[in-house]
Amino acid sequence: MNSQNAGNAITLRIQSDAAGSCDDGQTLVPLRWTVGCGAVGMEDLAQGGFAVYPNPTDGLLYLSLGDAAPGIVRVRVMDMSGRTVIEQSLNITSGATNSIDMQPLQNGQYMVQVATSDWTRVQRVQVTR
């Protein structure tokens, strides 16, 4: 597994519920693993986060809200100076994946902000061609 950041950092999060134990490996329920590389910033979908992939992207960026409540969400893509370069509303259905066309953007780092009626989250995305 290669890292895409200057610090060569790879993040691994292991999550279990009260019925399982990461300590002794004797869990009776499956453990869910979320893996993110460096500044990718993968959020835990079960806690109302979102995932964007592939990261880095060369065009279409896919957005998944996991089990978050369906409805209208506001998506903003900002350059690193905070200027909004893409803004759109998406009608999210439960478990669906939506896409954002990043093709018009130049190579570089961007922040993707997703806002629902309950929360606002931001993740960093890299555009490379």
Residue pairs with C-beta under 8 A, 6 or more apart in sequence:
1 10
1 35
1 37
2 37
3 9
3 10
3 37
3 38
4 37
4 38
4 39
4 40
4 55
4 56
4 126
5 37
5 38
5 39
7 38
8 38
9 37
9 38
10 35
10 37
10 38
11 35
11 36
11 37
11 38
11 40
11 42
12 33
12 35
13 33
13 34
13 35
13 36
13 42
13 44
14 22
14 31
14 33
15 31
15 32
15 33
15 34
15 44
15 46
16 22
16 27
16 29
16 31
17 29
19 27
19 28
19 29
20 27
20 28
20 29
20 31
21 27
22 31
32 46
34 42
34 43
34 44
34 45
35 42
36 42
39 124
40 55
40 123
40 124
41 123
41 124
42 49
42 51
42 123
43 49
43 50
43 51
43 121
43 123
45 51
45 64
45 65
45 66
45 67
45 68
46 66
46 67
48 68
48 116
48 118
48 119
48 121
49 66
49 68
49 121
50 63
50 64
50 65
50 66
50 68
50 114
50 121
50 123
51 63
51 64
51 66
52 61
52 62
52 63
52 64
52 112
52 123
52 125
53 61
53 62
53 64
54 61
54 62
55 61
55 125
55 126
56 125
56 126
56 127
56 128
57 102
57 125
57 126
57 127
57 128
58 103
58 127
58 128
58 129
59 101
59 102
59 103
60 99
60 100
60 101
60 102
60 103
61 99
61 100
61 101
61 102
61 112
61 125
62 97
62 98
62 99
63 75
63 90
63 97
63 98
63 99
63 100
63 112
63 114
64 96
64 97
64 98
65 73
65 92
65 114
65 116
66 95
67 94
67 95
68 92
68 116
69 116
69 117
69 118
70 92
70 93
70 94
70 96
71 91
71 92
71 116
71 117
72 89
72 90
72 91
72 92
73 89
73 90
73 92
73 114
73 115
73 116
74 87
74 88
74 89
74 113
74 114
74 115
75 86
75 87
75 88
75 89
75 90
75 100
75 112
75 113
75 114
75 115
76 84
76 86
76 87
76 112
76 113
76 115
77 84
77 85
77 86
77 87
77 100
77 102
77 105
77 110
77 111
77 112
77 113
77 125
78 84
78 85
78 110
78 111
78 113
79 85
79 108
79 110
79 111
80 108
80 109
80 110
80 111
85 105
85 110
86 100
86 101
86 102
86 105
88 100
90 98
92 98
100 112
102 110
102 125
102 127
105 127
106 127
107 127
107 128
107 129
108 126
108 127
109 124
109 125
109 126
109 127
110 124
110 125
110 126
110 127
111 122
111 123
111 124
111 125
112 122
112 123
112 124
112 125
113 120
113 121
113 122
114 120
114 121
114 122
